[in-house]
Amino acid sequence: MKTILILITVILSSALKAQPVLDTLYANNKKNVALFFPEAIRQGTTGASHFVFTYNRETKQYFGLLQAQPGAESNLLVVTGDGQVYSYILKYAEALPKLNYFISKAESIGLEVPLSEEPKPKQERLDSIEKSMEYYKSFSKYLLKNKPKRIASKRKNGIKIQLQKMIYHRSETYLVMEISNTSNITFETNFLKIYSVSGNKKRKASYQRLEMQPVYIYNSPSKIWNGQSLRFVYVLPKYVLGDKEKLVVELQELNGNRKVTLSTKL
Protein backbone atom coordinates (compact mmCIF):
# COMPACT_ATOMS: atom_id res chain seq x y z
CA MET A 1 0.00 0.00 0.00
CA LYS A 2 2.84 2.34 0.90
CA THR A 3 4.50 1.64 -2.48
CA ILE A 4 1.24 2.50 -4.32
CA LEU A 5 0.92 5.83 -2.45
CA ILE A 6 4.50 6.77 -3.34
CA LEU A 7 3.86 5.91 -7.01
CA ILE A 8 0.69 8.06 -7.10
CA THR A 9 2.59 10.97 -5.53
CA VAL A 10 5.33 10.71 -8.17
CA ILE A 11 2.77 10.62 -11.01
CA LEU A 12 0.87 13.67 -9.68
CA SER A 13 4.12 15.56 -9.17
CA SER A 14 5.21 14.86 -12.76
CA ALA A 15 1.83 15.95 -14.13
CA LEU A 16 1.96 19.23 -12.23
CA LYS A 17 5.49 19.94 -13.49
CA ALA A 18 4.34 19.28 -17.08
CA GLN A 19 1.73 22.05 -16.88
CA PRO A 20 3.36 25.45 -17.58
CA VAL A 21 2.38 28.38 -15.39
CA LEU A 22 0.75 30.95 -17.68
CA ASP A 23 1.59 34.64 -17.41
CA THR A 24 -1.25 37.14 -17.02
CA LEU A 25 -1.84 40.05 -19.42
CA TYR A 26 -3.97 43.03 -18.45
CA ALA A 27 -6.06 45.11 -20.87
CA ASN A 28 -8.91 47.63 -20.92
CA ASN A 29 -11.04 49.60 -23.40
CA LYS A 30 -9.08 52.83 -23.07
CA LYS A 31 -5.67 51.81 -24.40
CA ASN A 32 -4.14 49.33 -26.84
CA VAL A 33 -1.82 46.72 -25.33
CA ALA A 34 0.75 45.66 -27.95
CA LEU A 35 2.23 42.14 -28.05
CA PHE A 36 5.40 41.71 -30.15
CA PHE A 37 6.22 38.10 -31.08
CA PRO A 38 9.56 36.68 -32.35
CA GLU A 39 7.80 35.36 -35.50
CA ALA A 40 4.85 36.58 -37.57
CA ILE A 41 1.41 35.80 -36.11
CA ARG A 42 -0.50 33.13 -38.02
CA GLN A 43 -3.46 32.76 -35.71
CA GLY A 44 -4.72 34.37 -32.51
CA THR A 45 -7.92 33.91 -30.54
CA THR A 46 -9.39 34.81 -27.16
CA GLY A 47 -11.65 32.70 -25.00
CA ALA A 48 -14.31 35.37 -24.43
CA SER A 49 -15.83 38.08 -26.66
CA HIS A 50 -15.12 40.93 -24.22
CA PHE A 51 -11.40 40.43 -24.95
CA VAL A 52 -10.37 41.32 -28.53
CA PHE A 53 -6.99 40.48 -30.11
CA THR A 54 -6.39 42.02 -33.56
CA TYR A 55 -3.54 41.43 -36.01
CA ASN A 56 -2.95 41.68 -39.75
CA ARG A 57 -4.42 38.56 -41.36
CA GLU A 58 -3.44 39.50 -44.91
CA THR A 59 0.22 40.47 -44.46
CA LYS A 60 2.75 38.87 -42.11
CA GLN A 61 2.99 40.96 -38.96
CA TYR A 62 4.89 40.43 -35.74
CA PHE A 63 2.59 42.33 -33.38
CA GLY A 64 -1.04 42.23 -32.31
CA LEU A 65 -3.21 44.57 -30.25
CA LEU A 66 -5.21 43.57 -27.20
CA GLN A 67 -8.27 45.38 -25.82
CA ALA A 68 -10.93 44.44 -23.28
CA GLN A 69 -14.29 45.33 -21.84
CA PRO A 70 -15.03 44.71 -18.14
CA GLY A 71 -15.75 41.05 -17.42
CA ALA A 72 -14.45 37.76 -16.09
CA GLU A 73 -10.90 36.63 -16.83
CA SER A 74 -10.24 34.63 -20.00
CA ASN A 75 -7.26 33.42 -22.06
CA LEU A 76 -5.35 34.17 -25.25
CA LEU A 77 -3.88 31.58 -27.60
CA VAL A 78 -1.45 32.64 -30.37
CA VAL A 79 0.28 30.49 -33.00
CA THR A 80 3.19 32.03 -34.93
CA GLY A 81 4.44 31.20 -38.41
CA ASP A 82 7.06 28.76 -37.12
CA GLY A 83 4.43 26.69 -35.28
CA GLN A 84 5.24 27.96 -31.78
CA VAL A 85 2.23 28.19 -29.44
CA TYR A 86 1.84 30.95 -26.83
CA SER A 87 -0.84 31.01 -24.13
CA TYR A 88 -1.73 33.68 -21.56
CA ILE A 89 -4.37 34.45 -18.95
CA LEU A 90 -6.30 37.67 -19.70
CA LYS A 91 -7.72 40.04 -17.10
CA TYR A 92 -9.45 43.41 -17.30
CA ALA A 93 -7.83 46.23 -15.33
CA GLU A 94 -8.51 49.97 -15.16
CA ALA A 95 -4.81 50.63 -14.52
CA LEU A 96 -2.46 48.77 -16.86
CA PRO A 97 0.97 47.66 -15.57
CA LYS A 98 2.39 47.52 -19.13
CA LEU A 99 1.38 48.69 -22.61
CA ASN A 100 4.02 46.79 -24.61
CA TYR A 101 5.12 43.15 -24.27
CA PHE A 102 8.16 41.85 -26.16
CA ILE A 103 7.74 38.08 -26.16
CA SER A 104 10.64 35.64 -26.56
CA LYS A 105 10.56 32.09 -27.93
CA ALA A 106 11.30 30.87 -24.42
CA GLU A 107 7.71 31.79 -23.48
CA SER A 108 6.28 29.29 -25.99
CA ILE A 109 4.35 26.44 -24.37
CA GLY A 110 5.10 24.07 -27.25
CA LEU A 111 4.85 23.39 -30.98
CA GLU A 112 1.61 23.13 -32.93
CA VAL A 113 3.09 20.11 -34.77
CA PRO A 114 5.63 17.90 -32.93
CA LEU A 115 9.15 18.01 -34.36
CA SER A 116 8.95 14.31 -35.16
CA GLU A 117 6.12 14.99 -37.59
CA GLU A 118 6.59 16.82 -40.86
CA PRO A 119 3.86 19.44 -41.38
CA LYS A 120 1.58 18.67 -44.32
CA PRO A 121 -0.79 21.03 -46.12
CA LYS A 122 -4.33 20.50 -44.92
CA GLN A 123 -7.21 20.67 -47.37
CA GLU A 124 -9.49 21.22 -44.39
CA ARG A 125 -7.88 24.61 -43.73
CA LEU A 126 -8.38 25.67 -47.35
CA ASP A 127 -12.00 24.53 -47.20
CA SER A 128 -12.46 26.49 -43.97
CA ILE A 129 -11.13 29.70 -45.57
CA GLU A 130 -13.43 29.24 -48.57
CA LYS A 131 -16.41 28.71 -46.27
CA SER A 132 -15.52 31.88 -44.35
CA MET A 133 -15.35 33.90 -47.59
CA GLU A 134 -18.73 32.53 -48.67
CA TYR A 135 -20.23 33.45 -45.31
CA TYR A 136 -18.82 37.01 -45.46
CA LYS A 137 -20.31 37.36 -48.94
CA SER A 138 -23.72 36.00 -47.92
CA PHE A 139 -24.01 38.16 -44.79
CA SER A 140 -22.82 41.26 -46.70
CA LYS A 141 -25.57 40.71 -49.29
CA TYR A 142 -28.10 40.42 -46.48
CA LEU A 143 -26.96 43.71 -44.94
CA LEU A 144 -27.23 45.55 -48.27
CA LYS A 145 -30.84 44.39 -48.65
CA ASN A 146 -31.82 46.27 -45.49
CA LYS A 147 -32.91 49.90 -45.56
CA PRO A 148 -29.86 52.16 -45.26
CA LYS A 149 -29.38 54.45 -42.28
CA ARG A 150 -26.83 57.19 -41.79
CA ILE A 151 -24.31 57.14 -38.98
CA ALA A 152 -22.02 59.79 -40.49
CA SER A 153 -21.23 61.31 -43.90
CA LYS A 154 -18.74 63.65 -45.56
CA ARG A 155 -18.98 65.46 -48.92
CA LYS A 156 -16.13 67.11 -50.80
CA ASN A 157 -15.72 68.11 -54.47
CA GLY A 158 -18.95 66.35 -55.42
CA ILE A 159 -17.93 63.05 -53.80
CA LYS A 160 -19.84 61.91 -50.71
CA ILE A 161 -18.92 58.98 -48.50
CA GLN A 162 -21.43 57.74 -45.97
CA LEU A 163 -21.13 55.23 -43.11
CA GLN A 164 -24.54 53.59 -42.82
CA LYS A 165 -24.09 50.68 -40.44
CA MET A 166 -21.51 49.13 -38.12
CA ILE A 167 -22.46 45.56 -37.20
CA TYR A 168 -20.61 43.26 -34.79
CA HIS A 169 -21.27 39.67 -35.91
CA ARG A 170 -19.38 36.56 -34.82
CA SER A 171 -15.67 37.48 -34.83
CA GLU A 172 -15.95 40.31 -37.38
CA THR A 173 -17.12 43.88 -37.73
CA TYR A 174 -19.17 44.74 -40.83
CA LEU A 175 -19.09 48.33 -42.11
CA VAL A 176 -21.86 49.21 -44.60
CA MET A 177 -20.86 52.28 -46.62
CA GLU A 178 -21.94 54.22 -49.69
CA ILE A 179 -20.10 56.49 -52.12
CA SER A 180 -22.06 58.99 -54.24
CA ASN A 181 -20.67 60.97 -57.19
CA THR A 182 -22.30 64.25 -58.33
CA SER A 183 -19.08 65.88 -59.56
CA ASN A 184 -19.76 65.38 -63.33
CA ILE A 185 -16.44 63.47 -63.46
CA THR A 186 -15.99 59.71 -63.04
CA PHE A 187 -14.26 58.88 -59.77
CA GLU A 188 -11.76 56.00 -59.85
CA THR A 189 -10.66 54.74 -56.46
CA ASN A 190 -6.97 54.50 -55.61
CA PHE A 191 -7.71 53.21 -52.10
CA LEU A 192 -10.26 53.27 -49.31
CA LYS A 193 -8.70 52.73 -45.90
CA ILE A 194 -10.15 52.40 -42.41
CA TYR A 195 -8.28 53.70 -39.37
CA SER A 196 -8.70 53.71 -35.62
CA VAL A 197 -7.44 57.06 -34.35
CA SER A 198 -6.82 58.19 -30.78
CA GLY A 199 -5.19 61.25 -29.24
CA ASN A 200 -4.49 64.65 -30.73
CA LYS A 201 -2.31 65.35 -33.78
CA LYS A 202 -0.89 68.41 -32.05
CA ARG A 203 0.35 66.18 -29.22
CA LYS A 204 2.46 63.66 -31.10
CA ALA A 205 3.25 61.61 -28.01
CA SER A 206 -0.43 60.71 -27.50
CA TYR A 207 -1.50 60.48 -31.16
CA GLN A 208 -2.00 57.01 -32.61
CA ARG A 209 -3.36 56.04 -36.04
CA LEU A 210 -3.86 52.32 -36.64
CA GLU A 211 -4.94 50.97 -40.04
CA MET A 212 -7.59 48.25 -39.79
CA GLN A 213 -7.05 45.66 -42.52
CA PRO A 214 -10.22 44.12 -44.02
CA VAL A 215 -10.55 40.34 -44.24
CA TYR A 216 -13.15 40.69 -47.02
CA ILE A 217 -14.65 43.43 -49.22
CA TYR A 218 -18.02 43.00 -50.90
CA ASN A 219 -18.86 45.08 -54.00
CA SER A 220 -15.52 46.91 -53.95
CA PRO A 221 -15.92 50.55 -55.10
CA SER A 222 -13.30 50.72 -57.89
CA LYS A 223 -15.15 53.19 -60.15
CA ILE A 224 -18.15 55.46 -59.47
CA TRP A 225 -19.72 57.14 -62.49
CA ASN A 226 -21.24 60.63 -62.36
CA GLY A 227 -24.73 60.42 -60.84
CA GLN A 228 -24.05 56.93 -59.41
CA SER A 229 -24.26 55.78 -55.79
CA LEU A 230 -22.55 52.55 -54.81
CA ARG A 231 -23.12 50.64 -51.55
CA PHE A 232 -20.51 48.16 -50.34
CA VAL A 233 -19.34 46.30 -47.23
CA TYR A 234 -15.94 46.15 -45.52
CA VAL A 235 -15.45 43.15 -43.21
CA LEU A 236 -12.87 43.74 -40.47
CA PRO A 237 -11.61 41.60 -37.60
CA LYS A 238 -13.73 42.42 -34.56
CA TYR A 239 -12.44 45.64 -33.02
CA VAL A 240 -13.71 47.54 -29.98
CA LEU A 241 -13.15 51.30 -30.12
CA GLY A 242 -12.05 52.85 -26.83
CA ASP A 243 -13.68 55.84 -25.17
CA LYS A 244 -11.25 58.30 -26.77
CA GLU A 245 -10.95 56.57 -30.15
CA LYS A 246 -12.72 57.40 -33.39
CA LEU A 247 -13.18 55.69 -36.73
CA VAL A 248 -11.69 57.35 -39.81
CA VAL A 249 -12.51 56.39 -43.41
CA GLU A 250 -10.11 57.76 -46.03
CA LEU A 251 -11.00 57.70 -49.75
CA GLN A 252 -8.32 58.66 -52.29
CA GLU A 253 -8.76 59.12 -56.06
CA LEU A 254 -6.61 57.28 -58.60
CA ASN A 255 -4.67 59.61 -60.94
CA GLY A 256 -6.27 62.63 -59.29
CA ASN A 257 -6.14 64.87 -56.23
CA ARG A 258 -9.64 64.34 -54.85
CA LYS A 259 -9.66 62.95 -51.32
CA VAL A 260 -12.50 62.58 -48.81
CA THR A 261 -11.91 61.80 -45.14
CA LEU A 262 -14.83 60.79 -42.90
CA SER A 263 -14.27 60.86 -39.16
CA THR A 264 -16.81 59.73 -36.60
CA LYS A 265 -17.01 58.85 -32.91
CA LEU A 266 -19.27 55.80 -32.50
Phi, psi and chi 1 to 4 in degrees:
 res  aa     phi    psi   chi1   chi2   chi3   chi4
   1 MET       -  -42.0 -176.1   68.7  179.8      -
   2 LYS   -62.2  -39.1 -171.9  174.8 -179.6 -179.8
   3 THR   -63.6  -40.8  -56.1      -      -      -
   4 ILE   -63.4  -43.6  -65.8  172.9      -      -
   5 LEU   -62.0  -40.8  -72.4  174.4      -      -
   6 ILE   -63.9  -42.5  -67.6  171.9      -      -
   7 LEU   -63.0  -42.9 -178.2   59.5      -      -
   8 ILE   -62.1  -42.1  -68.2  172.1      -      -
   9 THR   -60.8  -43.1  -57.2      -      -      -
  10 VAL   -63.3  -44.0  170.9      -      -      -
  11 ILE   -63.2  -46.3  -67.6  171.6      -      -
  12 LEU   -63.0  -40.4  -71.4  174.3      -      -
  13 SER   -62.6  -41.7  176.4      -      -      -
  14 SER   -66.3  -39.0  -61.0      -      -      -
  15 ALA   -65.4  -41.1      -      -      -      -
  16 LEU   -65.3  -38.8  -71.7  172.7      -      -
  17 LYS   -66.6  -30.1  -73.5 -179.9 -178.8  177.9
  18 ALA   -73.1  -22.0      -      -      -      -
  19 GLN   -86.5  114.7  -64.8  -66.3  -35.9      -
  20 PRO   -70.2  145.6   25.7  -33.2      -      -
  21 VAL   -82.6  120.8  177.9      -      -      -
  22 LEU   -84.6  136.5  -58.2 -177.7      -      -
  23 ASP   -72.3  158.0  -70.8  -21.6      -      -
  24 THR  -109.1  131.4  -60.1      -      -      -
  25 LEU  -109.3  140.3  -53.4  178.7      -      -
  26 TYR  -112.2  140.1  -64.0   88.7      -      -
  27 ALA  -147.5  161.9      -      -      -      -
  28 ASN  -147.1 -173.1   59.9   30.1      -      -
  29 ASN   -98.0   13.1   56.3   -2.0      -      -
  30 LYS  -105.6  -26.4  -60.1 -179.8 -179.2   66.1
  31 LYS  -137.1  154.8  -64.8  178.9  179.6  178.5
  32 ASN   -87.6  132.0  -73.6  -42.4      -      -
  33 VAL  -102.5  120.1  175.0      -      -      -
  34 ALA   -97.7  132.9      -      -      -      -
  35 LEU  -115.7  118.4  -51.1 -179.9      -      -
  36 PHE  -105.0  118.9  -64.9   86.8      -      -
  37 PHE  -102.1  156.5  -70.7   86.6      -      -
  38 PRO   -71.5  -17.7   22.2  -32.4      -      -
  39 GLU  -133.2  162.0  -64.6  -70.7  -23.1      -
  40 ALA   -61.4  143.2      -      -      -      -
  41 ILE   -76.6  128.7  -60.2  169.1      -      -
  42 ARG  -100.9  -33.4  179.0  156.5   57.0   80.5
  43 GLN  -155.6  140.9 -172.8  176.4    0.2      -
  44 GLY  -149.4  136.2      -      -      -      -
  45 THR  -149.9  149.1 -176.5      -      -      -
  46 THR  -108.7  160.0   59.1      -      -      -
  47 GLY   -85.2  -11.1      -      -      -      -
  48 ALA  -142.1  148.9      -      -      -      -
  49 SER   -71.5  -18.2   59.6      -      -      -
  50 HIS   -82.4   -1.3   55.5  -82.4      -      -
  51 PHE  -110.8  130.1  -72.0   95.8      -      -
  52 VAL  -125.2  125.0  177.9      -      -      -
  53 PHE  -116.0  118.0 -179.2   69.0      -      -
  54 THR  -115.3  144.2   57.6      -      -      -
  55 TYR  -156.0  165.9   60.0   96.3      -      -
  56 ASN   -77.6  114.5 -166.1  -34.2      -      -
  57 ARG   -89.7  -13.4  -59.6  178.3 -173.3 -138.2
  58 GLU   -94.3  -39.2  -59.2  -61.9  -41.9      -
  59 THR  -118.6  141.4  -54.2      -      -      -
  60 LYS   -59.2  129.5  -71.9 -176.1  178.2 -179.3
  61 GLN  -143.1  141.4 -164.6  172.0   63.1      -
  62 TYR   -92.6   -6.8  -71.7   75.3      -      -
  63 PHE  -129.2  153.3   76.9   95.4      -      -
  64 GLY  -132.0  163.0      -      -      -      -
  65 LEU  -117.5  134.9  -62.7  174.9      -      -
  66 LEU  -114.1  131.9 -177.8   65.6      -      -
  67 GLN  -136.5  162.6  -77.1 -165.0  -35.2      -
  68 ALA  -151.9  151.1      -      -      -      -
  69 GLN  -104.5  157.4  -63.4  -73.5   -8.2      -
  70 PRO   -55.8  139.9  -26.0   35.5      -      -
  71 GLY   165.8 -179.1      -      -      -      -
  72 ALA   -66.7  158.9      -      -      -      -
  73 GLU   -66.2  156.1   71.0  174.7   51.6      -
  74 SER  -144.2 -155.6 -175.4      -      -      -
  75 ASN  -144.1  161.0   68.1  -48.9      -      -
  76 LEU  -124.1  133.6  169.5   67.5      -      -
  77 LEU  -124.0  125.9 -173.7   69.9      -      -
  78 VAL  -127.8  134.6  173.9      -      -      -
  79 VAL  -117.6  126.6 -178.0      -      -      -
  80 THR   -94.6  172.5   51.8      -      -      -
  81 GLY   -60.6  -24.9      -      -      -      -
  82 ASP   -91.0    9.1   57.3   -7.5      -      -
  83 GLY    87.6    0.0      -      -      -      -
  84 GLN   -72.3  141.3  -63.4  -72.0  -15.4      -
  85 VAL  -111.6  132.5 -180.0      -      -      -
  86 TYR  -124.2  136.9  -59.9   84.7      -      -
  87 SER  -136.4  137.7 -176.1      -      -      -
  88 TYR  -141.8  152.0  -60.9   93.6      -      -
  89 ILE   -84.0  138.1  -60.7  -63.0      -      -
  90 LEU  -113.4  136.4  -60.2  179.6      -      -
  91 LYS  -138.0  145.1  -70.2 -174.7  179.2 -179.1
  92 TYR   -83.5  138.9  177.8   88.5      -      -
  93 ALA  -148.9  135.1      -      -      -      -
  94 GLU   -65.7  -42.6  -73.3  -67.4  -26.5      -
  95 ALA  -103.6  124.4      -      -      -      -
  96 LEU   -96.8  127.9  -59.6  179.0      -      -
  97 PRO   -69.2  -30.1   24.4  -33.0      -      -
  98 LYS  -146.5  149.2  -71.8  178.1   68.7  174.6
  99 LEU  -108.2  -19.2  -68.7  178.5      -      -
 100 ASN  -133.1  129.6  -60.3  -68.2      -      -
 101 TYR  -120.4  122.3  -69.1   83.2      -      -
 102 PHE  -103.6  107.8  -67.4   89.2      -      -
 103 ILE   -96.2  134.2  -65.4  163.1      -      -
 104 SER  -100.6  163.5   67.0      -      -      -
 105 LYS   -63.6  -23.4  -84.1 -167.2  178.1 -178.4
 106 ALA   -63.8  -20.2      -      -      -      -
 107 GLU   -83.4   -6.5  -64.0 -179.0   46.0      -
 108 SER   -63.8  141.3  169.2      -      -      -
 109 ILE   -94.2   -1.0   62.1  169.6      -      -
 110 GLY   153.6 -176.1      -      -      -      -
 111 LEU  -103.3  143.1  -80.3  169.0      -      -
 112 GLU   -62.1  -41.0 -177.4 -175.5   26.7      -
 113 VAL  -119.3  125.5  178.8      -      -      -
 114 PRO   -56.0  149.0  -23.5   32.7      -      -
 115 LEU   -60.4  -26.9  -69.3  174.3      -      -
 116 SER   -72.5  -15.8   57.8      -      -      -
 117 GLU  -107.4  136.9  -62.9 -179.6   17.3      -
 118 GLU   -87.5  123.1 -173.5  175.6  -16.8      -
 119 PRO   -59.6  138.3  -19.6   30.1      -      -
 120 LYS  -123.2  143.8  -62.3  178.3 -178.4  178.3
 121 PRO   -60.3  139.0    2.2   -2.5      -      -
 122 LYS  -112.0  121.5  -67.3 -175.0  178.4  179.5
 123 GLN   -64.8  -28.5 -175.5   62.2   39.0      -
 124 GLU   -60.3  -38.1  -68.2   85.0   -5.6      -
 125 ARG   -66.5  -41.6  177.2  171.2  171.7   78.3
 126 LEU   -63.3  -42.1  -64.8  175.2      -      -
 127 ASP   -62.2  -39.0  -68.4  -17.8      -      -
 128 SER   -64.2  -41.7  176.1      -      -      -
 129 ILE   -63.5  -43.4  -67.2  172.4      -      -
 130 GLU   -62.6  -40.1  -71.8  179.0    4.0      -
 131 LYS   -64.5  -38.9  -74.4  179.4 -178.6  178.5
 132 SER   -63.2  -44.6  -65.3      -      -      -
 133 MET   -61.1  -40.7  -64.7  -61.0  110.4      -
 134 GLU   -64.9  -38.6  -77.1  -61.3  -42.0      -
 135 TYR   -67.6  -43.8 -172.5   84.9      -      -
 136 TYR   -57.0  -43.2  -62.4  153.4      -      -
 137 LYS   -63.5  -47.3 -179.2  179.3  179.5  179.3
 138 SER   -62.7  -45.1  175.0      -      -      -
 139 PHE   -70.7  -33.6 -166.7   68.5      -      -
 140 SER   -63.7  -42.8  -63.7      -      -      -
 141 LYS   -59.4  -42.6  -76.9 -176.7  176.0 -180.0
 142 TYR   -60.6  -44.0  165.9   76.1      -      -
 143 LEU   -64.2  -36.9  -68.1  175.6      -      -
 144 LEU   -73.0  -17.6  -69.4 -178.4      -      -
 145 LYS   -76.3  -22.1  -72.2  179.2 -178.1  177.7
 146 ASN   -77.2  155.3  -65.0  -28.6      -      -
 147 LYS   -63.5  127.7 -173.6  177.1  179.2 -180.0
 148 PRO   -70.0  145.4   24.7  -33.1      -      -
 149 LYS  -122.7  167.5  -62.5  178.8 -178.6  179.4
 150 ARG  -117.5  119.9 -172.3 -177.1   72.4  174.9
 151 ILE   -89.9  -45.6  -63.8  176.5      -      -
 152 ALA  -160.3  154.5      -      -      -      -
 153 SER  -149.9  158.9   65.5      -      -      -
 154 LYS  -146.2  131.7  179.0   73.1  173.6 -178.8
 155 ARG  -121.0  136.3 -177.3 -168.0  -62.9  -87.7
 156 LYS  -155.7  130.8 -172.5  175.7 -179.3 -178.9
 157 ASN    54.4   36.5  -61.0  -35.3      -      -
 158 GLY    82.0    1.7      -      -      -      -
 159 ILE  -111.0  125.5  -56.1  -61.8      -      -
 160 LYS  -119.5  131.5 -178.0  175.0   76.5  171.5
 161 ILE  -115.5  135.8 -176.6  165.9      -      -
 162 GLN  -131.9  130.4 -172.7  177.1   89.5      -
 163 LEU   -94.2  118.1  175.7   62.1      -      -
 164 GLN  -103.2  -34.2  -63.4  179.7  -18.5      -
 165 LYS  -150.1  150.1  -75.0 -175.9 -179.6  180.0
 166 MET  -134.2  107.7 -175.6  172.8 -177.3      -
 167 ILE  -114.7  126.6  -53.0  -67.4      -      -
 168 TYR   -91.5  120.3  -65.9  104.8      -      -
 169 HIS  -144.4  124.7 -178.2   64.9      -      -
 170 ARG    55.6 -122.1  -69.1 -172.2  170.3 -177.1
 171 SER  -105.7   19.2  -60.7      -      -      -
 172 GLU  -130.2  162.9  -71.8   76.1   35.1      -
 173 THR  -116.5  126.8  -59.5      -      -      -
 174 TYR  -104.9  122.1  -69.4   75.5      -      -
 175 LEU  -106.6  117.0  -61.3 -178.8      -      -
 176 VAL   -95.6  120.6 -179.9      -      -      -
 177 MET  -130.9  166.2  -65.6  179.1  -80.2      -
 178 GLU  -143.9  137.1 -178.4  179.6   75.8      -
 179 ILE  -114.9  130.9  -62.3  175.1      -      -
 180 SER  -119.4  141.8  -58.5      -      -      -
 181 ASN  -123.4  113.6 -176.9    2.7      -      -
 182 THR  -124.6   28.7   56.1      -      -      -
 183 SER   -91.5   -4.7   67.4      -      -      -
 184 ASN    71.8    3.7  -64.6  -39.9      -      -
 185 ILE  -130.1  133.1  -56.0  171.4      -      -
 186 THR   -59.8  135.7  -59.1      -      -      -
 187 PHE  -106.2  117.0 -174.5   93.0      -      -
 188 GLU  -103.5  130.0  -67.5 -172.8   74.8      -
 189 THR   -83.4  126.8  -56.9      -      -      -
 190 ASN   -82.7  -50.5 -178.2   19.4      -      -
 191 PHE  -159.8  156.6   63.8   77.8      -      -
 192 LEU  -130.2  116.1 -172.5  147.2      -      -
 193 LYS  -119.8  149.2  -66.0 -177.5  178.9 -179.3
 194 ILE  -113.8  132.9  -46.3  -67.5      -      -
 195 TYR  -128.7  149.5  -62.3   93.5      -      -
 196 SER  -102.9  123.8  163.1      -      -      -
 197 VAL  -123.6  134.1  176.1      -      -      -
 198 SER  -136.1  155.6   61.6      -      -      -
 199 GLY    85.5 -169.4      -      -      -      -
 200 ASN  -121.7  133.4 -168.7  -36.9      -      -
 201 LYS   -58.9  -32.7  -96.6 -169.1  174.9 -178.8
 202 LYS   -69.5  -24.3  -64.8  178.9 -179.8  178.3
 203 ARG  -109.2   89.8  -60.3  176.8 -179.4  176.1
 204 LYS   -60.4  -30.6  -67.1 -177.4  179.6  179.9
 205 ALA   -65.3  -31.0      -      -      -      -
 206 SER  -100.6   -8.2   64.7      -      -      -
 207 TYR   -82.6  130.8 -176.6   74.3      -      -
 208 GLN  -139.4  131.7 -173.4  177.4   43.7      -
 209 ARG  -129.0  111.3  176.0 -177.8  166.6  107.4
 210 LEU  -115.4  119.6  176.1   66.6      -      -
 211 GLU   -75.3  135.7 -176.9  176.3   -7.9      -
 212 MET  -105.4  109.3  -57.8  164.9   71.5      -
 213 GLN   -79.1  127.6  -63.6  -74.9  -12.9      -
 214 PRO   -73.1  147.3   26.9  -33.9      -      -
 215 VAL   -93.8  -15.0  -65.2      -      -      -
 216 TYR  -163.3  143.9 -176.3   79.4      -      -
 217 ILE  -128.2  126.0  -58.2  172.4      -      -
 218 TYR  -106.5  129.0  179.3   73.5      -      -
 219 ASN    63.6   51.2 -153.8   22.6      -      -
 220 SER   -53.2  129.9 -179.6      -      -      -
 221 PRO   -82.8   77.9   31.7  -33.5      -      -
 222 SER   -82.4  -32.7   58.0      -      -      -
 223 LYS  -147.5  130.2 -177.5 -179.7  -71.9 -172.1
 224 ILE  -122.6  114.3  -57.7   94.5      -      -
 225 TRP   -74.5  160.9  -56.9   96.5      -      -
 226 ASN   -59.6  131.5  177.4   48.5      -      -
 227 GLY    84.0   -0.3      -      -      -      -
 228 GLN   -98.5  145.9 -177.8 -173.6   22.5      -
 229 SER  -121.6  132.4  -67.0      -      -      -
 230 LEU  -125.6  123.2  179.1   66.9      -      -
 231 ARG   -99.1  143.1  -63.6  179.6   73.7 -152.0
 232 PHE  -153.0  172.0   55.8   97.3      -      -
 233 VAL  -132.1  130.8  179.3      -      -      -
 234 TYR  -104.6  128.2  -97.3   48.0      -      -
 235 VAL  -106.7  119.0 -175.7      -      -      -
 236 LEU  -115.6  155.0  -54.0  168.4      -      -
 237 PRO   -58.1  143.9  -21.7   32.5      -      -
 238 LYS   -54.7  129.2 -167.9  172.0 -178.2 -179.2
 239 TYR  -140.6  128.6 -170.6   85.3      -      -
 240 VAL  -101.9  117.4 -178.8      -      -      -
 241 LEU   -74.6  136.1  -71.3  172.6      -      -
 242 GLY   -75.9  174.5      -      -      -      -
 243 ASP   -60.0  -33.3  -65.5  -23.0      -      -
 244 LYS  -107.9   17.3  -64.6 -177.4 -179.9  179.7
 245 GLU  -102.3  155.1  -72.2 -177.6  -54.5      -
 246 LYS  -137.0  159.0   57.2 -173.7  177.4 -178.9
 247 LEU   -96.6  132.7 -168.6   74.9      -      -
 248 VAL  -124.2  127.9  173.2      -      -      -
 249 VAL  -111.2  124.3 -178.7      -      -      -
 250 GLU  -119.2  120.1 -170.5  171.8  -79.4      -
 251 LEU  -113.8  123.3  175.5   65.9      -      -
 252 GLN  -122.1  135.7  175.0   69.3   54.4      -
 253 GLU   -79.5  146.0 -177.1 -180.0   21.4      -
 254 LEU   -85.0  132.2  178.0   68.5      -      -
 255 ASN    55.0   39.6  -59.8  -36.8      -      -
 256 GLY  -163.4  173.7      -      -      -      -
 257 ASN  -105.4    0.4  -63.5  -41.4      -      -
 258 ARG   -73.0  133.4  -72.0 -178.2  -69.0  179.0
 259 LYS  -146.2  133.0  179.1  179.4  176.7 -179.9
 260 VAL  -124.5  130.4 -174.6      -      -      -
 261 THR  -122.6  120.1  -58.8      -      -      -
 262 LEU  -105.7  126.2  168.3   65.3      -      -
 263 SER  -125.3  132.3  176.9      -      -      -
 264 THR  -147.3  147.1 -179.4      -      -      -
 265 LYS  -103.7  115.1  175.4   66.5  178.7  170.0
 266 LEU   -87.2      -  -60.3  171.3      -      -
